[in-house]
Each structure stands twice: as structure tokens, then as C-alpha cells.
Amino acid sequence: RLIAETGAGQHGIATAAVGAMLKMPVDVYMGTEDIERQKLNVFRMEISGARVIPVDTGSKTLKDAINQAMRDWISNIKDTHYLIGSTVGPHPYPTMVKHFQSIIGEETKQQILEKEGKLPDAIMACVGGGSNSIGIFSAFIEDNVELIGVEGGGTGLSTDEHGATLCRGTNGILHGSLSRVLQDKDGQIKEAHSVSAGLDYPGVGPEHSHLKEIGRAQYVAITDPEALRGFQLLSKYEGIMPALESAHAIAYMEKYAKKPENKGKTIIVNLSGRGDKDMFLAAKLLGVET
């Protein structure tokens, strides 16, 4: 038996596909808030044979889905394997996920050298739990390349409605690892907010916290309206509809590229997902009738 948690639904789809191929039952925990936001991906999981289990506690988002998946896992350890969906949780999960996601950075490095004959000046990726970003960063950590993680700024960093763990969090424990978390003075985990389900998490992978502390990577935040602009920009100019998570990185790339000191730089933006799952939400937020 396989279990997983999912926020945006992409990891749930991957787990459902593995279960279908191996003829194993799959249960995917998903917050009811995210189920509403990501209906298309819920259908894709179910059509692949997975059972999507709604989580109606707490913020009803990714944090709570992980809570329920971990409860299931430790209660059914003899016959259940937990496929965690990001670089979070207890060791060795962050290391395992980074290892498998590192193919992103390896292929990116090979392709940019083939196309440009040099390394990029900067790499940008969205950061929720941090799997796609650590995947692409990993191949460039030893190189002279700027690494920029883009978090969900929600309604703004001056409010409590954001998911900017690295920009505003402090060291604490969440889901079995020590990292930056959004917490109050008593160490209680705060609720996170982002327009994108995958960035709506009050923690982050511990290696991202380390990269921030040693100054190897920088982390910024993009608000919900800015992310929607990024969603529109890539759709209009490249014909590629990005996931709302990835749209945060697109939005920051525009800001970065407009700075005079960055003129002529080679920038890579990692697109962590496609935006089909977000079409109806984006249309609603943009005031388009569907």
C-alpha cells in the first residue's frame, strides 16, 4: 500500500500513476481547501485508481494533509510506504527527495552548456516545501551562479497571510525536521496562505534554511496579485500556462530582469508545473467568467 500527501495535486498524480503501474492501492491525503482549488488534479488521481482522502482539520491545506499522512504511516508501518511529496519531514526524506529531484539541475546544466556555452548568471524557482528548487539548485551550488528561491507572499509580508517561511520564519520543528517555520512566540505553528496550493506551507526543507544561513542562496516573496501577473505573462508571450506556484518565479524574474545591473544576464526559471490545474481559479481571480 502506498500513501502520499499533496497540495497542488501533482505529487498525488505521480503516486497514483506508480500505484496503477505496480497494482498497489494508493491513498492520497489532501486538504479540503486544496481539493476545491485543484479539482482537475483530484479527478486525475481518482481516474488513475487512487483514493483521495479529504483532510478537514486545521487550515485544511498541505500542512494538515502531511499530519494525517504521517499518522496513517506510523499506524500502518508494516504494510504501508509513505511517498512524501517535498523535501520535508524526518530524515532521510529531505535527502531522498533532493536526490531524485537533482535530475532537474543535472539536465539543466547540461542543456545550458550545450545551448549557451556557459553557465547561467541566475537560477530562480518557487519554494514551498522546496523540492523543485533544491532539485535545480543542487547542480549549481559549487558554481558562481546566483540562486534565488521565490516564496508565496500572499497578501503581503506585513500581514499574517503569506507562506514566506524563509523571509519571515524562525528556526523550529515541523514534521520531524529542524528548519525555518512560521510560528508564534510559543512555538505554535501559524497558518500559511498563498494563492497557490503548493506554496501554502508554514515550513521548508532544512537545506534551504542552511543555504540561506550561509548566504549561498537568497529568498524573496511574491504576492498573490504579482503571481497572477506572472501567470498571464508567460501564457501571453510564450504560450505556456504555468502553475500558479511557478508563476511566482516568473513574476520575480520580470522584476529582476528590469534592474539595470542585471541587463544582459542569462536567467533560468524553473517551471515546476503546468497551469491546467489552476485555470478555473485564475479565471475567477481575474474576473473572467467560465
Secondary structure, 3 states (H helix, E strand, C coil): CEEEECCCCHHHHHHHHHHHHHCCCEEEEEEHHHHHHCHHHHHHHHHCCCEEEEECCCCCCHHHHHHHHHHHHHHCCCCCEEECCCCCCCCCHHHHHHHHHHHHHHHHHHHHHHHHCCCCCEEEEECCCCHHHHHHHCCCCCCCCEEEEEEEEECCCCCCCCCCHHHHCEEEEECCEEEEECECCCCCECCCCCCCHHHCCCCCCHHHHHHHHCCCEEEEEEEHHHHHHHHHHHHHHHCCCECHHHHHHHHHHHHHHHCHHHCCCCEEECCCCECHHHHHHHHHHCCCCC
